[in-house]
Amino acid sequence: MARFLYSLLFYCLTPLILLKLWRRGRQSPEYRQRWRERFGFVPRLAGERPIWIHAVSFGETMAIIPLVEKLLTEQPSIPVFITSMTPTGSARVQHHFGDRVGHAYCPYDLPDALSRFHRRIQPRSCVIVETELWPNLIHSCAKRGVPILVTNARLSARSARGYQRFQWLIKPMLQEITTIAVQNQTDAERFAALGLSVDKLQVTGSIKFDIAAPQNSVSEAAHLRAAWGAERPVIIAASTHDDEEAQLLEVFANLQSRYHNLLLILVPRHPERFTTIYDQSLCAGFETCRRSQASAPTPECEVYLGDTMGDLMTLYSTADMAFVGGSLIERGGHNPLEPAVLAKPVLMGPYVYNFQHIVETMTQELALQVVSDAAELQSAMAELLAHPAQAQAMGMRGSNYIAANRGALEQQLALLKQQAGIDSPA
């Protein structure tokens, strides 16, 4: 009855969801494309049944890339089908994997859309990245005998409280999941408190620790630094959101009064905001360059806008320190391990609940500093700019922390193959 009422409500809200999709398409036309896929109208697959991997957006796609690469290498005869919910996630799948995997938008959590999807794809197993849990999606797999692995799962205290309010719907859903591979013991305890049987829990750590810098990132970074001036101090603010860029531009202006040749690399999280932030930087009086319009900026450039997809690690490589966005405002923060693996000192705002455990541990390791507001961020950046050796030591501690926590990838790959009924290679 709970899921029936939920489905009825979802059907009633579908016109509003489509309207929102259409409105978002004003800034990002990709939202108005391929909408039939969101109702399960995906190409029919023939041959071997695929492993279905659902990575909702860009961040989850980046996290799952190493696991998918190993799977493709070890099991080239088993097809992989990846679904996304956002254009950025979709673009990353297509850019990185090309035709090596199947791809479509994930159907909305409607019974008929999911039935249509299953008939056309016929997955042998379902892998959900992190915590994108939808009652009908889970049930559609369970009733067809498709095992469900939630990989790299995390559950913040905030999300757990939200789920608790709907436990009448969440608990039956959790009982249909085969296995949840959680990032740490705290996440495991939160899932158990929601009603998940402990025998379905595996604490494997986070596959985000198995991150590696792209091979060309260092050489491309050297090319960029030579173009704008190799001796210039560089700060990067990445994965930023609305209301953060204005604060960051003010911080940058204040730092410029002391470091006249300072360069800010600004990388907004959402592509539809690139032009808005470019105009905002120009209005603030900065000589602003767009990466999409010039591969190498001039020495006169003050703000370098990272408005291309897939270049974040290269841009991190060029910087002397990194601020990770979504943390000065209440978005929960983004992945601090990406700059840390490049031995960059990391700064974040107070809202880090998406990566709470990792941020707390990195802070204890003196590899990351959490600031309370923009004024404190400015002070922290000034301190690191004034003491380069201190900044380098902070960055090395972050790199060492990542190296000490690798290994979740192999454990989660073993779980995936087990549930998909795949034998290990001879």
Buried (B, 14 or more C-beta within 10 A) or exposed (E): EBBEEBBEEBEEEBEEEBEEEEEBBEBBEBBBEBBEBBBBBBEEBEEEBBBBBBBBBBBBBBBBBBBBBBBBEEBEEBBBBBBBBBBBBBBBBBEBBEEEBBBBBBBBBBBBBBBBBBEBBBBBBBBBBBBBBBBBBBBBBBEBEBBBBBBBBBBBEEBBEEBEEBBEBBBBBBEBBBBBBBBBEBBBBBBBEBBBEEEBBBBBBBBBBBBEBEEEBBEBBEBBBEBBBEEBBBBBBBBBBBEBBEBBBBBBBBBBEEBEEBBBBBBBBBBBBBBBBBEBBEEBEBEBBBBBEEEBBEEEBBBBBBBBBEBBBBBBBBBBBBBBBBBBBBBBBBBBBBBBBBBBBBBBBBBBBBBBBBBEBBBEBBBBBBBEEBEBBBEBBBEBBEEEEEBBBBBBBBBBBBEEBBEBBBBBBBBBBBBBEBEEEE
